[in-house]
Amino acid sequence: MTPFSDLARAAYCPRQLYYARRDGDRDVPETTRARMDLAYRYPTLAGAPDATLRRLPIRRSPAAYRRNLARLSERDDYARLVDPEFERVGRAGKDCRGTVHKILDDGDGPPVPTVVSPGEPPENGVWEPQTVRAVGVAKALAWEREREVPRALVEYPSVGVVREVRLTTRAKAAYRRALRAARAIDGPPSRVDDDRCTACDYRDRCGTGRRTLRSLLG
């Protein structure tokens, strides 16, 4: 069964997933963990002084961060975000498994799982690897509870932003592509050569580089 984290890596770059599997690279860096932990502290952080916030791994100035958290508190689901039904629980579906960071449930509508990201959100929406992971988490929760889970949330706690992922036809197609890619890896996949490489932890050992016209033509 494919881990949620493998889905996200496969959506980003299958070759990156190959290296992570080969090297047994499953440890979460301390800074990453610290940024993700902020998702469980919103009420406390909303009123924290500048000195406290500057000691934390936030990605905004203290004033901007507090403004983002103030906007976050206006969400209809804010009470459930800060007091979810479950936190950091393992869940397994038909195809994938892993940790669900939060499960929001008001007892009326379908449950809403969340994915916590340590990074920056795009200007609008959610990055594709996180979209794919959110779809996988929602599908696993739907499988477990035997009911439809039509959406998930992606939290960017170091910024103080939460975005929604709807299980649209496009999002589910991206999920299926990533799942197929993750399952198909039995050797190094083809290299990519674009802006993803500059942010990849494996760029020094991968061998990617800006190729010359001669190399592209063989």
Backbone as JSON Lines, residues from 0, in Angstrom:
{"i":0,"aa":"M","n":[0.85,-1.19,0.0],"ca":[0.0,0.0,0.0],"c":[0.89,1.25,0.0]}
{"i":1,"aa":"T","n":[0.55,2.21,-0.82],"ca":[1.41,3.37,-1.03],"c":[1.24,4.41,0.08]}
{"i":2,"aa":"P","n":[2.33,4.86,0.71],"ca":[2.23,5.92,1.71],"c":[1.8,7.25,1.08]}
{"i":3,"aa":"F","n":[1.08,8.06,1.86],"ca":[0.68,9.37,1.36],"c":[1.89,10.19,0.93]}
{"i":4,"aa":"S","n":[2.98,10.09,1.67],"ca":[4.17,10.87,1.33],"c":[4.75,10.45,-0.01]}
{"i":5,"aa":"D","n":[4.64,9.17,-0.35],"ca":[5.13,8.7,-1.65],"c":[4.28,9.27,-2.79]}
{"i":6,"aa":"L","n":[2.99,9.41,-2.55],"ca":[2.12,10.01,-3.56],"c":[2.59,11.43,-3.88]}
{"i":7,"aa":"A","n":[2.86,12.2,-2.82],"ca":[3.29,13.58,-3.03],"c":[4.62,13.63,-3.77]}
{"i":8,"aa":"R","n":[5.56,12.77,-3.39],"ca":[6.86,12.76,-4.08],"c":[6.7,12.35,-5.53]}
{"i":9,"aa":"A","n":[5.86,11.37,-5.8],"ca":[5.65,10.92,-7.18],"c":[5.03,12.02,-8.03]}
{"i":10,"aa":"A","n":[4.15,12.81,-7.41],"ca":[3.54,13.93,-8.14],"c":[4.57,15.01,-8.43]}
{"i":11,"aa":"Y","n":[5.52,15.19,-7.52],"ca":[6.57,16.2,-7.7],"c":[7.61,15.73,-8.71]}
{"i":12,"aa":"C","n":[8.14,14.53,-8.48],"ca":[9.14,13.97,-9.38],"c":[9.34,12.5,-9.04]}
{"i":13,"aa":"P","n":[8.97,11.56,-9.91],"ca":[9.16,10.14,-9.6],"c":[10.6,9.77,-9.3]}
{"i":14,"aa":"R","n":[11.54,10.46,-9.92],"ca":[12.95,10.15,-9.66],"c":[13.32,10.5,-8.22]}
{"i":15,"aa":"Q","n":[12.75,11.59,-7.68],"ca":[12.97,11.92,-6.29],"c":[12.45,10.81,-5.38]}
{"i":16,"aa":"L","n":[11.28,10.27,-5.7],"ca":[10.73,9.17,-4.91],"c":[11.65,7.95,-4.99]}
{"i":17,"aa":"Y","n":[12.22,7.68,-6.16],"ca":[13.14,6.56,-6.3],"c":[14.31,6.7,-5.34]}
{"i":18,"aa":"Y","n":[14.92,7.89,-5.28],"ca":[16.06,8.1,-4.38],"c":[15.65,7.97,-2.92]}
{"i":19,"aa":"A","n":[14.49,8.51,-2.57],"ca":[14.03,8.44,-1.18],"c":[13.82,6.99,-0.75]}
{"i":20,"aa":"R","n":[13.24,6.19,-1.64],"ca":[13.05,4.76,-1.32],"c":[14.38,4.03,-1.25]}
{"i":21,"aa":"R","n":[15.24,4.31,-2.19],"ca":[16.54,3.62,-2.23],"c":[17.36,3.91,-0.98]}
{"i":22,"aa":"D","n":[17.3,5.16,-0.53],"ca":[18.13,5.57,0.61],"c":[17.41,5.41,1.94]}
{"i":23,"aa":"G","n":[16.18,4.94,1.93],"ca":[15.42,4.82,3.17],"c":[15.2,6.16,3.83]}
{"i":24,"aa":"D","n":[15.02,7.2,3.02],"ca":[14.94,8.56,3.52],"c":[13.51,8.9,3.94]}
{"i":25,"aa":"R","n":[13.17,8.58,5.18],"ca":[11.82,8.83,5.69],"c":[11.82,9.78,6.88]}
{"i":26,"aa":"D","n":[12.99,10.22,7.32],"ca":[13.06,11.1,8.48],"c":[12.58,12.51,8.12]}
{"i":27,"aa":"V","n":[11.81,13.1,9.03],"ca":[11.34,14.48,8.84],"c":[12.32,15.41,9.53]}
{"i":28,"aa":"P","n":[12.93,16.36,8.81],"ca":[13.88,17.29,9.43],"c":[13.24,18.05,10.59]}
{"i":29,"aa":"E","n":[14.04,18.42,11.55],"ca":[13.53,19.09,12.75],"c":[12.83,20.4,12.42]}
{"i":30,"aa":"T","n":[13.39,21.17,11.49],"ca":[12.76,22.44,11.11],"c":[11.41,22.2,10.47]}
{"i":31,"aa":"T","n":[11.32,21.18,9.64],"ca":[10.04,20.83,9.01],"c":[9.02,20.46,10.07]}
{"i":32,"aa":"R","n":[9.43,19.64,11.01],"ca":[8.53,19.22,12.08],"c":[8.06,20.42,12.91]}
{"i":33,"aa":"A","n":[8.99,21.34,13.19],"ca":[8.65,22.52,13.99],"c":[7.63,23.39,13.26]}
{"i":34,"aa":"R","n":[7.77,23.54,11.95],"ca":[6.8,24.32,11.19],"c":[5.43,23.64,11.17]}
{"i":35,"aa":"M","n":[5.41,22.35,11.04],"ca":[4.14,21.63,11.02],"c":[3.45,21.69,12.38]}
{"i":36,"aa":"D","n":[4.23,21.69,13.44],"ca":[3.65,21.74,14.79],"c":[2.88,23.04,15.04]}
{"i":37,"aa":"L","n":[3.18,24.07,14.28],"ca":[2.47,25.34,14.45],"c":[0.97,25.19,14.16]}
{"i":38,"aa":"A","n":[0.6,24.18,13.39],"ca":[-0.81,23.97,13.04],"c":[-1.66,23.61,14.25]}
{"i":39,"aa":"Y","n":[-1.02,23.25,15.35],"ca":[-1.74,22.85,16.55],"c":[-1.69,23.94,17.63]}
{"i":40,"aa":"R","n":[-1.28,25.16,17.21],"ca":[-1.08,26.23,18.2],"c":[-1.71,27.56,17.77]}
{"i":41,"aa":"Y","n":[-2.62,27.55,16.82],"ca":[-3.15,28.8,16.29],"c":[-3.67,29.77,17.35]}
{"i":42,"aa":"P","n":[-4.52,29.35,18.31],"ca":[-5.05,30.32,19.27],"c":[-3.96,30.99,20.11]}
{"i":43,"aa":"T","n":[-2.95,30.22,20.49],"ca":[-1.86,30.79,21.28],"c":[-1.02,31.75,20.45]}
{"i":44,"aa":"L","n":[-0.75,31.38,19.21],"ca":[0.11,32.2,18.36],"c":[-0.57,33.5,17.93]}
{"i":45,"aa":"A","n":[-1.9,33.48,17.86],"ca":[-2.63,34.66,17.37],"c":[-2.37,35.88,18.24]}
{"i":46,"aa":"G","n":[-2.11,35.68,19.51],"ca":[-1.86,36.8,20.41],"c":[-0.45,36.88,20.92]}
{"i":47,"aa":"A","n":[0.45,36.11,20.3],"ca":[1.83,36.08,20.77],"c":[2.57,37.37,20.42]}
{"i":48,"aa":"P","n":[3.45,37.84,21.3],"ca":[4.22,39.05,21.0],"c":[5.27,38.8,19.93]}
{"i":49,"aa":"D","n":[5.79,39.89,19.39],"ca":[6.79,39.79,18.34],"c":[7.98,38.93,18.75]}
{"i":50,"aa":"A","n":[8.46,39.11,19.97],"ca":[9.66,38.39,20.41],"c":[9.43,36.89,20.37]}
{"i":51,"aa":"T","n":[8.25,36.45,20.75],"ca":[7.93,35.01,20.73],"c":[7.87,34.5,19.3]}
{"i":52,"aa":"L","n":[7.19,35.24,18.44],"ca":[7.03,34.79,17.06],"c":[8.36,34.76,16.32]}
{"i":53,"aa":"R","n":[9.25,35.68,16.64],"ca":[10.55,35.69,15.96],"c":[11.39,34.47,16.3]}
{"i":54,"aa":"R","n":[11.09,33.83,17.41],"ca":[11.83,32.61,17.77],"c":[11.26,31.37,17.09]}
{"i":55,"aa":"L","n":[10.15,31.52,16.41],"ca":[9.48,30.39,15.77],"c":[9.79,30.38,14.27]}
{"i":56,"aa":"P","n":[9.67,29.2,13.64],"ca":[9.99,29.1,12.21],"c":[8.84,29.55,11.31]}
{"i":57,"aa":"I","n":[8.33,30.78,11.54],"ca":[7.27,31.3,10.68],"c":[7.89,31.92,9.44]}
{"i":58,"aa":"R","n":[7.08,32.06,8.39],"ca":[7.57,32.57,7.1],"c":[7.06,33.98,6.8]}
{"i":59,"aa":"R","n":[6.55,34.65,7.79],"ca":[6.08,36.02,7.64],"c":[6.59,36.84,8.82]}
{"i":60,"aa":"S","n":[6.52,38.16,8.69],"ca":[6.84,39.01,9.83],"c":[5.8,38.75,10.93]}
{"i":61,"aa":"P","n":[6.14,39.03,12.19],"ca":[5.15,38.81,13.26],"c":[3.82,39.5,13.0]}
{"i":62,"aa":"A","n":[3.84,40.75,12.54],"ca":[2.6,41.48,12.3],"c":[1.78,40.82,11.18]}
{"i":63,"aa":"A","n":[2.45,40.44,10.08],"ca":[1.75,39.8,8.97],"c":[1.21,38.43,9.38]}
{"i":64,"aa":"Y","n":[1.97,37.74,10.19],"ca":[1.54,36.41,10.63],"c":[0.28,36.52,11.5]}
{"i":65,"aa":"R","n":[0.27,37.49,12.42],"ca":[-0.92,37.68,13.26],"c":[-2.13,38.07,12.41]}
{"i":66,"aa":"R","n":[-1.92,38.88,11.38],"ca":[-3.04,39.24,10.49],"c":[-3.59,38.01,9.79]}
{"i":67,"aa":"N","n":[-2.7,37.14,9.33],"ca":[-3.16,35.91,8.68],"c":[-3.95,35.04,9.63]}
{"i":68,"aa":"L","n":[-3.48,34.93,10.87],"ca":[-4.19,34.12,11.85],"c":[-5.53,34.75,12.21]}
{"i":69,"aa":"A","n":[-5.6,36.08,12.21],"ca":[-6.88,36.75,12.47],"c":[-7.89,36.42,11.36]}
{"i":70,"aa":"R","n":[-7.42,36.42,10.1],"ca":[-8.31,36.04,9.0],"c":[-8.71,34.58,9.11]}
{"i":71,"aa":"L","n":[-7.75,33.75,9.52],"ca":[-8.04,32.32,9.68],"c":[-9.15,32.1,10.71]}
{"i":72,"aa":"S","n":[-9.15,32.89,11.77],"ca":[-10.13,32.73,12.85],"c":[-11.54,33.07,12.4]}
{"i":73,"aa":"E","n":[-11.68,33.71,11.24],"ca":[-13.0,34.07,10.72],"c":[-13.63,32.94,9.91]}
{"i":74,"aa":"R","n":[-12.9,31.87,9.67],"ca":[-13.45,30.74,8.93],"c":[-14.55,30.06,9.72]}
{"i":75,"aa":"D","n":[-15.54,29.54,9.0],"ca":[-16.64,28.83,9.66],"c":[-16.16,27.58,10.38]}
{"i":76,"aa":"D","n":[-15.07,26.99,9.88],"ca":[-14.59,25.74,10.47],"c":[-13.43,25.96,11.43]}
{"i":77,"aa":"Y","n":[-13.19,27.22,11.85],"ca":[-12.03,27.5,12.7],"c":[-12.08,26.72,14.01]}
{"i":78,"aa":"A","n":[-13.24,26.63,14.64],"ca":[-13.34,25.91,15.92],"c":[-12.93,24.47,15.75]}
{"i":79,"aa":"R","n":[-13.24,23.87,14.61],"ca":[-12.85,22.47,14.38],"c":[-11.39,22.36,13.98]}
{"i":80,"aa":"L","n":[-10.85,23.4,13.34],"ca":[-9.42,23.39,13.01],"c":[-8.56,23.37,14.27]}
{"i":81,"aa":"V","n":[-8.99,24.11,15.29],"ca":[-8.19,24.17,16.51],"c":[-8.58,23.09,17.52]}
{"i":82,"aa":"D","n":[-9.7,22.44,17.3],"ca":[-10.13,21.35,18.18],"c":[-10.74,20.25,17.33]}
{"i":83,"aa":"P","n":[-9.92,19.57,16.52],"ca":[-10.44,18.56,15.6],"c":[-10.88,17.29,16.32]}
{"i":84,"aa":"E","n":[-11.6,16.47,15.58],"ca":[-12.02,15.18,16.14],"c":[-10.8,14.31,16.43]}
{"i":85,"aa":"F","n":[-9.84,14.29,15.5],"ca":[-8.62,13.51,15.67],"c":[-7.43,14.35,15.2]}
{"i":86,"aa":"E","n":[-6.27,14.07,15.8],"ca":[-5.01,14.68,15.38],"c":[-3.97,13.59,15.16]}
{"i":87,"aa":"R","n":[-3.23,13.7,14.06],"ca":[-2.1,12.83,13.78],"c":[-2.45,11.35,13.98]}
{"i":88,"aa":"V","n":[-3.41,10.9,13.2],"ca":[-3.86,9.52,13.31],"c":[-3.54,8.76,12.03]}
{"i":89,"aa":"G","n":[-3.22,7.5,12.15],"ca":[-2.96,6.67,10.99],"c":[-4.27,6.21,10.37]}
{"i":90,"aa":"R","n":[-4.31,6.27,9.06],"ca":[-5.49,5.8,8.33],"c":[-5.04,5.07,7.07]}
{"i":91,"aa":"A","n":[-5.8,4.04,6.7],"ca":[-5.47,3.26,5.51],"c":[-6.72,3.1,4.66]}
{"i":92,"aa":"G","n":[-6.56,3.31,3.37],"ca":[-7.65,3.13,2.43],"c":[-7.41,1.92,1.55]}
{"i":93,"aa":"K","n":[-8.04,1.92,0.39],"ca":[-7.88,0.8,-0.53],"c":[-6.5,0.81,-1.17]}
{"i":94,"aa":"D","n":[-5.96,2.0,-1.44],"ca":[-4.71,2.12,-2.2],"c":[-3.56,2.75,-1.44]}
{"i":95,"aa":"C","n":[-3.83,3.55,-0.42],"ca":[-2.76,4.28,0.24],"c":[-3.02,4.41,1.73]}
{"i":96,"aa":"R","n":[-1.98,4.8,2.44],"ca":[-2.06,4.85,3.9],"c":[-1.09,5.91,4.41]}
{"i":97,"aa":"G","n":[-1.24,6.23,5.71],"ca":[-0.32,7.16,6.33],"c":[-0.99,7.95,7.43]}
{"i":98,"aa":"T","n":[-0.36,9.06,7.8],"ca":[-0.86,9.9,8.88],"c":[-1.78,10.97,8.33]}
{"i":99,"aa":"V","n":[-2.95,11.08,8.94],"ca":[-3.86,12.19,8.66],"c":[-3.64,13.21,9.78]}
{"i":100,"aa":"H","n":[-3.25,14.41,9.42],"ca":[-2.86,15.38,10.44],"c":[-4.02,15.82,11.32]}
{"i":101,"aa":"K","n":[-5.18,16.04,10.71],"ca":[-6.38,16.36,11.47],"c":[-7.59,15.79,10.75]}
{"i":102,"aa":"I","n":[-8.62,15.46,11.52],"ca":[-9.91,15.11,10.95],"c":[-10.95,16.0,11.62]}
{"i":103,"aa":"L","n":[-11.62,16.82,10.8],"ca":[-12.64,17.73,11.29],"c":[-14.01,17.09,11.07]}
{"i":104,"aa":"D","n":[-14.84,17.11,12.08],"ca":[-16.17,16.49,11.96],"c":[-17.12,17.2,12.91]}
{"i":105,"aa":"D","n":[-18.18,17.79,12.33],"ca":[-19.17,18.47,13.16],"c":[-20.39,17.62,13.44]}
{"i":106,"aa":"G","n":[-20.36,16.37,12.95],"ca":[-21.48,15.48,13.19],"c":[-22.6,15.59,12.18]}
{"i":107,"aa":"D","n":[-22.56,16.6,11.31],"ca":[-23.61,16.78,10.31],"c":[-23.12,16.36,8.92]}
{"i":108,"aa":"G","n":[-22.25,17.17,8.33],"ca":[-21.73,16.86,7.01],"c":[-20.64,15.82,7.06]}
{"i":109,"aa":"P","n":[-20.05,15.52,5.91],"ca":[-18.95,14.55,5.86],"c":[-17.72,15.07,6.59]}
{"i":110,"aa":"P","n":[-16.88,14.18,7.09],"ca":[-15.65,14.6,7.75],"c":[-14.72,15.29,6.75]}
{"i":111,"aa":"V","n":[-13.84,16.13,7.27],"ca":[-12.88,16.86,6.43],"c":[-11.48,16.61,6.96]}
{"i":112,"aa":"P","n":[-10.65,15.88,6.23],"ca":[-9.26,15.68,6.67],"c":[-8.39,16.86,6.28]}
{"i":113,"aa":"T","n":[-7.29,17.03,6.99],"ca":[-6.35,18.08,6.63],"c":[-4.96,17.49,6.42]}
{"i":114,"aa":"V","n":[-4.23,18.14,5.53],"ca":[-2.81,17.87,5.3],"c":[-2.05,19.11,5.74]}
{"i":115,"aa":"V","n":[-1.07,18.95,6.59],"ca":[-0.27,20.08,7.08],"c":[1.03,20.15,6.28]}
{"i":116,"aa":"S","n":[1.27,21.29,5.67],"ca":[2.48,21.49,4.88],"c":[3.41,22.47,5.56]}
{"i":117,"aa":"P","n":[4.71,22.2,5.59],"ca":[5.65,23.14,6.2],"c":[6.04,24.29,5.29]}
{"i":118,"aa":"G","n":[5.59,24.25,4.04],"ca":[6.1,25.2,3.06],"c":[5.22,26.41,2.82]}
{"i":119,"aa":"E","n":[5.5,27.06,1.69],"ca":[4.76,28.24,1.24],"c":[3.63,27.8,0.32]}
{"i":120,"aa":"P","n":[2.46,28.42,0.42],"ca":[1.41,28.12,-0.54],"c":[1.65,28.86,-1.85]}
{"i":121,"aa":"P","n":[1.07,28.4,-2.95],"ca":[1.12,29.2,-4.18],"c":[0.22,30.43,-4.02]}
{"i":122,"aa":"E","n":[0.26,31.29,-5.02],"ca":[-0.57,32.5,-4.94],"c":[-2.04,32.14,-4.8]}
{"i":123,"aa":"N","n":[-2.46,31.12,-5.52],"ca":[-3.84,30.64,-5.44],"c":[-3.84,29.12,-5.38]}
{"i":124,"aa":"G","n":[-4.8,28.56,-4.66],"ca":[-4.94,27.11,-4.65],"c":[-3.85,26.41,-3.87]}
{"i":125,"aa":"V","n":[-3.5,25.21,-4.36],"ca":[-2.59,24.31,-3.66],"c":[-1.64,23.7,-4.69]}
{"i":126,"aa":"W","n":[-0.38,23.51,-4.3],"ca":[0.57,22.84,-5.2],"c":[0.09,21.42,-5.51]}
{"i":127,"aa":"E","n":[0.43,20.93,-6.71],"ca":[-0.08,19.62,-7.12],"c":[0.34,18.48,-6.18]}
{"i":128,"aa":"P","n":[1.58,18.4,-5.7],"ca":[1.91,17.3,-4.78],"c":[1.02,17.29,-3.53]}
{"i":129,"aa":"Q","n":[0.69,18.47,-3.02],"ca":[-0.18,18.53,-1.84],"c":[-1.62,18.24,-2.21]}
{"i":130,"aa":"T","n":[-2.03,18.64,-3.42],"ca":[-3.37,18.27,-3.9],"c":[-3.5,16.76,-3.97]}
{"i":131,"aa":"V","n":[-2.5,16.11,-4.54],"ca":[-2.52,14.66,-4.67],"c":[-2.56,13.99,-3.3]}
{"i":132,"aa":"R","n":[-1.75,14.49,-2.38],"ca":[-1.75,13.92,-1.03],"c":[-3.1,14.12,-0.36]}
{"i":133,"aa":"A","n":[-3.69,15.3,-0.53],"ca":[-5.0,15.57,0.07],"c":[-6.07,14.65,-0.5]}
{"i":134,"aa":"V","n":[-6.03,14.39,-1.8],"ca":[-6.98,13.46,-2.4],"c":[-6.79,12.06,-1.83]}
{"i":135,"aa":"G","n":[-5.53,11.63,-1.7],"ca":[-5.26,10.32,-1.13],"c":[-5.77,10.19,0.29]}
{"i":136,"aa":"V","n":[-5.57,11.23,1.1],"ca":[-6.04,11.23,2.48],"c":[-7.56,11.17,2.52]}
{"i":137,"aa":"A","n":[-8.22,11.97,1.67],"ca":[-9.69,11.97,1.64],"c":[-10.23,10.62,1.2]}
{"i":138,"aa":"K","n":[-9.59,10.0,0.21],"ca":[-10.05,8.69,-0.26],"c":[-9.86,7.63,0.83]}
{"i":139,"aa":"A","n":[-8.77,7.69,1.55],"ca":[-8.54,6.72,2.62],"c":[-9.59,6.88,3.72]}
{"i":140,"aa":"L","n":[-9.9,8.12,4.06],"ca":[-10.91,8.36,5.1],"c":[-12.29,7.91,4.61]}
{"i":141,"aa":"A","n":[-12.59,8.16,3.34],"ca":[-13.87,7.72,2.78],"c":[-13.98,6.19,2.81]}
{"i":142,"aa":"W","n":[-12.87,5.52,2.5],"ca":[-12.85,4.05,2.52],"c":[-13.1,3.53,3.93]}
{"i":143,"aa":"E","n":[-12.47,4.17,4.91],"ca":[-12.61,3.72,6.29],"c":[-14.03,3.94,6.81]}
{"i":144,"aa":"R","n":[-14.6,5.09,6.49],"ca":[-15.92,5.44,7.05],"c":[-17.08,5.04,6.15]}
{"i":145,"aa":"E","n":[-16.75,4.54,4.97],"ca":[-17.78,4.08,4.03],"c":[-18.77,5.18,3.71]}
{"i":146,"aa":"R","n":[-18.23,6.37,3.43],"ca":[-19.06,7.49,3.02],"c":[-18.2,8.44,2.19]}
{"i":147,"aa":"E","n":[-18.84,9.26,1.41],"ca":[-18.12,10.19,0.55],"c":[-17.41,11.26,1.38]}
{"i":148,"aa":"V","n":[-16.2,11.57,1.0],"ca":[-15.44,12.69,1.57],"c":[-15.05,13.57,0.38]}
{"i":149,"aa":"P","n":[-15.84,14.6,0.09],"ca":[-15.65,15.36,-1.16],"c":[-14.57,16.42,-1.13]}
{"i":150,"aa":"R","n":[-13.99,16.69,0.05],"ca":[-12.97,17.73,0.09],"c":[-12.01,17.5,1.25]}
{"i":151,"aa":"A","n":[-10.89,18.17,1.16],"ca":[-9.88,18.14,2.23],"c":[-9.3,19.55,2.33]}
{"i":152,"aa":"L","n":[-8.53,19.78,3.37],"ca":[-7.87,21.06,3.56],"c":[-6.36,20.86,3.58]}
{"i":153,"aa":"V","n":[-5.64,21.86,3.11],"ca":[-4.19,21.89,3.24],"c":[-3.84,23.11,4.08]}
{"i":154,"aa":"E","n":[-3.16,22.87,5.19],"ca":[-2.77,23.95,6.09],"c":[-1.29,24.31,5.85]}
{"i":155,"aa":"Y","n":[-1.05,25.61,5.81],"ca":[0.32,26.13,5.73],"c":[0.56,26.92,7.02]}
{"i":156,"aa":"P","n":[0.83,26.25,8.13],"ca":[0.84,26.94,9.43],"c":[1.98,27.93,9.62]}
{"i":157,"aa":"S","n":[3.08,27.78,8.89],"ca":[4.17,28.75,9.05],"c":[3.83,30.08,8.36]}
{"i":158,"aa":"V","n":[2.73,30.07,7.59],"ca":[2.24,31.28,6.94],"c":[0.92,31.73,7.55]}
{"i":159,"aa":"G","n":[0.18,30.78,8.12],"ca":[-1.12,31.09,8.69],"c":[-2.24,31.07,7.67]}
{"i":160,"aa":"V","n":[-2.13,30.16,6.69],"ca":[-3.09,30.08,5.59],"c":[-3.61,28.65,5.48]}
{"i":161,"aa":"V","n":[-4.89,28.51,5.15],"ca":[-5.5,27.21,4.92],"c":[-6.22,27.26,3.58]}
{"i":162,"aa":"R","n":[-6.0,26.26,2.75],"ca":[-6.62,26.19,1.43],"c":[-7.44,24.9,1.3]}
{"i":163,"aa":"E","n":[-8.45,24.96,0.45],"ca":[-9.33,23.81,0.25],"c":[-8.96,23.05,-1.01]}
{"i":164,"aa":"V","n":[-9.09,21.73,-0.95],"ca":[-8.92,20.87,-2.12],"c":[-10.22,20.1,-2.32]}
{"i":165,"aa":"R","n":[-10.87,20.35,-3.43],"ca":[-12.07,19.62,-3.8],"c":[-11.68,18.39,-4.62]}
{"i":166,"aa":"L","n":[-12.36,17.28,-4.42],"ca":[-12.05,16.07,-5.18],"c":[-12.73,16.14,-6.54]}
{"i":167,"aa":"T","n":[-12.23,17.06,-7.35],"ca":[-12.74,17.24,-8.7],"c":[-12.2,16.14,-9.62]}
{"i":168,"aa":"T","n":[-12.72,16.09,-10.81],"ca":[-12.23,15.13,-11.81],"c":[-10.74,15.35,-12.07]}
{"i":169,"aa":"R","n":[-10.34,16.61,-12.16],"ca":[-8.93,16.93,-12.42],"c":[-8.05,16.5,-11.26]}
{"i":170,"aa":"A","n":[-8.48,16.78,-10.02],"ca":[-7.67,16.42,-8.85],"c":[-7.55,14.9,-8.74]}
{"i":171,"aa":"K","n":[-8.63,14.19,-8.98],"ca":[-8.57,12.73,-8.9],"c":[-7.72,12.13,-10.02]}
{"i":172,"aa":"A","n":[-7.71,12.76,-11.19],"ca":[-6.85,12.29,-12.28],"c":[-5.38,12.46,-11.9]}
{"i":173,"aa":"A","n":[-5.03,13.59,-11.27],"ca":[-3.65,13.8,-10.82],"c":[-3.27,12.76,-9.77]}
{"i":174,"aa":"Y","n":[-4.19,12.45,-8.89],"ca":[-3.96,11.41,-7.87],"c":[-3.68,10.06,-8.54]}
{"i":175,"aa":"R","n":[-4.48,9.7,-9.53],"ca":[-4.29,8.4,-10.19],"c":[-2.95,8.34,-10.92]}
{"i":176,"aa":"R","n":[-2.54,9.44,-11.54],"ca":[-1.23,9.47,-12.22],"c":[-0.11,9.27,-11.21]}
{"i":177,"aa":"A","n":[-0.2,9.94,-10.08],"ca":[0.84,9.81,-9.06],"c":[0.86,8.41,-8.49]}
{"i":178,"aa":"L","n":[-0.31,7.83,-8.27],"ca":[-0.38,6.47,-7.73],"c":[0.24,5.48,-8.71]}
{"i":179,"aa":"R","n":[-0.06,5.61,-9.99],"ca":[0.54,4.73,-10.99],"c":[2.05,4.9,-11.04]}
{"i":180,"aa":"A","n":[2.5,6.15,-10.97],"ca":[3.94,6.4,-11.01],"c":[4.64,5.8,-9.8]}
{"i":181,"aa":"A","n":[4.04,5.94,-8.62],"ca":[4.65,5.4,-7.4],"c":[4.71,3.87,-7.46]}
{"i":182,"aa":"R","n":[3.69,3.25,-7.99],"ca":[3.66,1.79,-8.06],"c":[4.61,1.23,-9.12]}
{"i":183,"aa":"A","n":[4.88,2.04,-10.14],"ca":[5.66,1.54,-11.28],"c":[7.16,1.61,-11.06]}
{"i":184,"aa":"I","n":[7.61,2.28,-10.03],"ca":[9.05,2.5,-9.85],"c":[9.75,1.22,-9.44]}
{"i":185,"aa":"D","n":[10.66,0.74,-10.28],"ca":[11.52,-0.38,-9.92],"c":[12.96,-0.12,-10.33]}
{"i":186,"aa":"G","n":[13.22,1.1,-10.78],"ca":[14.55,1.56,-11.15],"c":[14.47,3.06,-11.32]}
{"i":187,"aa":"P","n":[15.57,3.72,-11.63],"ca":[15.54,5.18,-11.75],"c":[14.63,5.64,-12.89]}
{"i":188,"aa":"P","n":[13.58,6.41,-12.61],"ca":[12.74,6.95,-13.68],"c":[13.52,7.97,-14.5]}
{"i":189,"aa":"S","n":[12.95,8.39,-15.59],"ca":[13.59,9.38,-16.45],"c":[13.82,10.67,-15.67]}
{"i":190,"aa":"R","n":[14.92,11.34,-15.99],"ca":[15.22,12.61,-15.36],"c":[14.3,13.71,-15.89]}
{"i":191,"aa":"V","n":[14.08,14.68,-15.05],"ca":[13.42,15.91,-15.5],"c":[14.49,16.99,-15.55]}
{"i":192,"aa":"D","n":[14.16,18.1,-16.16],"ca":[15.12,19.19,-16.26],"c":[14.35,20.51,-16.28]}
{"i":193,"aa":"D","n":[13.89,20.91,-15.12],"ca":[13.14,22.15,-15.03],"c":[13.34,22.77,-13.65]}
{"i":194,"aa":"D","n":[12.48,23.69,-13.29],"ca":[12.67,24.44,-12.05],"c":[12.51,23.58,-10.8]}
{"i":195,"aa":"R","n":[11.92,22.41,-10.93],"ca":[11.8,21.54,-9.76],"c":[13.16,21.14,-9.21]}
{"i":196,"aa":"C","n":[14.13,21.01,-10.09],"ca":[15.43,20.48,-9.69],"c":[16.13,21.37,-8.66]}
{"i":197,"aa":"T","n":[15.95,22.68,-8.77],"ca":[16.67,23.58,-7.89],"c":[16.23,23.45,-6.44]}
{"i":198,"aa":"A","n":[15.0,22.95,-6.22],"ca":[14.48,22.82,-4.85],"c":[14.55,21.39,-4.33]}
{"i":199,"aa":"C","n":[15.14,20.49,-5.11],"ca":[15.14,19.07,-4.74],"c":[16.35,18.72,-3.88]}
{"i":200,"aa":"D","n":[16.11,17.97,-2.83],"ca":[17.2,17.56,-1.93],"c":[18.19,16.61,-2.6]}
{"i":201,"aa":"Y","n":[17.81,16.02,-3.73],"ca":[18.67,15.03,-4.39],"c":[19.35,15.6,-5.63]}
{"i":202,"aa":"R","n":[19.31,16.92,-5.82],"ca":[19.83,17.49,-7.05],"c":[21.32,17.24,-7.23]}
{"i":203,"aa":"D","n":[22.09,17.15,-6.12],"ca":[23.53,16.97,-6.24],"c":[23.92,15.56,-6.66]}
{"i":204,"aa":"R","n":[23.03,14.59,-6.36],"ca":[23.36,13.21,-6.7],"c":[22.56,12.69,-7.9]}
{"i":205,"aa":"C","n":[21.59,13.48,-8.35],"ca":[20.7,13.0,-9.4],"c":[21.37,13.03,-10.77]}
{"i":206,"aa":"G","n":[22.2,14.02,-10.99],"ca":[22.83,14.11,-12.3],"c":[22.06,14.96,-13.29]}
{"i":207,"aa":"T","n":[21.0,15.62,-12.83],"ca":[20.3,16.5,-13.75],"c":[21.11,17.76,-13.95]}
{"i":208,"aa":"G","n":[20.86,18.4,-15.03],"ca":[21.56,19.65,-15.31],"c":[20.99,20.26,-16.57]}
{"i":209,"aa":"R","n":[21.31,21.49,-16.83],"ca":[20.83,22.12,-18.04],"c":[21.55,21.51,-19.23]}
{"i":210,"aa":"R","n":[20.8,20.83,-20.06],"ca":[21.43,20.07,-21.14],"c":[21.67,20.94,-22.37]}
{"i":211,"aa":"T","n":[22.73,20.62,-23.08],"ca":[23.06,21.37,-24.29],"c":[22.19,20.86,-25.44]}
{"i":212,"aa":"L","n":[22.14,21.64,-26.53],"ca":[21.41,21.2,-27.7],"c":[21.98,19.9,-28.23]}
{"i":213,"aa":"R","n":[23.32,19.76,-28.21],"ca":[23.94,18.54,-28.71],"c":[23.47,17.32,-27.92]}
{"i":214,"aa":"S","n":[23.4,17.47,-26.57],"ca":[22.98,16.32,-25.77],"c":[21.52,15.98,-26.01]}
{"i":215,"aa":"L","n":[20.7,17.01,-26.25],"ca":[19.28,16.75,-26.5],"c":[19.07,16.05,-27.84]}
{"i":216,"aa":"L","n":[19.97,16.34,-28.8],"ca":[19.85,15.73,-30.11],"c":[20.58,14.39,-30.2]}
{"i":217,"aa":"G","n":[21.3,14.02,-29.11],"ca":[22.01,12.76,-29.09],"c":[23.32,12.84,-29.83]}
